[in-house]
Amino acid sequence: MGGASLSVVIPVYNAEPNLPALVGQLVPALEALAPRFEVILVDDGSRDRSWEIMRRLSEEDARVRAIRLGRNYGQHNALLCGIREAQNDVVVTMDDDLQHPVSELPALLAKIAEGYDVVYGYPRREQHGFFRDLASRMTKVVLKKAMGAATARHVSAFRAFRTRLRNSFETYRIPFVSIDLLLTWATSNFAAIAVEHAPRRAGASNYTVRKLVQHAFNLMTGFSTLPLQVASLAGFLCTLFGIGVLAYVLVRTLLVGSPVQGFPFLASIIAIFSGAQLFAMGIFGEYLARMHFRTMDRPAYMVLESSRSPARDLVGADG
C-alpha cells in the first residue's frame, strides 16, 4: 500500500498450537509488504500456554509484541487494547486460528490504497454449521441497522483500516465493545472483498451460537435505539388492539344487548397487555443497566503484562 507501515493486531485465546505457525507465516509476508511493521498479540485470558509462547515469540523477534490481559474480556475488548497500542499507519486485525491466510493481505491493502478507510475480507464460503451461520446473519442484520451501511453484511474479523480512525473513539468508556460500530464514528467509507478462508487447523471456534446472540443483543442495546422502537411499536399495536376490542364490545352491546361473555377472553386480553408492558420495561431496564455500568467506570480491559513493559499494570480506558 504505497509503503505504508502496518500494525497487525491478533486477539489470542487458547491458541497454543497455532501461534508459532501463525507468526512464522505472518512475519515473512509483512517483510515483503511494508517497510515497517509490528505484530501485536493480545492474550485475552487464555487458559493454556499461549502466553508463554507469545513471550518467547516476542523475545525472538522485536517486531512481535505480546500483551497479556488480566482476564477474558472478549474478542472486541482485546482488539481495542491492541488497536490503541498500534504505532503504524494501517491496522490489520486477524483471528488466531490460521483461517485468515496471510496471502490475502495484499488484496486488503490494495483496496485501502484505492482510498477506502476500512476494508473487510469476508469468506467466499461460510464454513460453520447451520445454527452458527444463522446467529452470524442475525448479528450482521443488527450491525446493518446500527451502522447504516450495506457493507455490514460482509463484516468480518479480517479487516484493515487506517489507524487514525481510532481517534474518534479514543475516549470511549463503556465495557461493551464493537470495533465495527466504533469505526463508523469516524468514517462511512467502507469496502468489502471476498477472500479465501482456510480450514481451522486445531481447536474449535470460541464464538458459539450463544455468544453470537449475546453479542447481537449487546449491539442492539448498546449502540442502537432499535429495541426502544420495537417496544414503542409493540405498545402502539397493543393499544390499537385494545381499541378494537373495546369497539367490538360496544357495538355488540348496542346491537345484541348483551356484553361479551367468557373469562378466557378477558384473561387473554389482560395477558396481552401485561406482556407488552413487561416487554417494554425489560427493554428500558437494559438501557438503564448500561447507564449503570458506565457510571461504575468499569474498564474494558486491564493489561496485566506486556513484553515491552514487564510487571507494569495498565488500565485501559473503558471500551
Secondary structure, DSSP 8 states (H G I E B T S, - for coil): -TT--EEEEEEESS-TTTHHHHHHHHHHHHHHH-SSEEEEEEE-S-SSSHHHHHHHHHHH-TTEEEEEESS---HHHHHHHHHHH--SSEEEE--SSS-S-GGGHHHHHHHHHTT-SEEEEEESS--S-HHHHHHHHHHHHHHHHHH--GGGGG--S-EEEEGGGGGGGTT---S---HHHHHHTT---EEEEEE------SS--S--HHHHHHHHHHHHHHH-SHHHHHHHHHHHHHHHHHHHHHHHHHHHHHHHSS----HHHHHHHHHHHHHHHHHHHHHHHHHHHHHHHHHTT--S-EEEEETTSTT--EE----
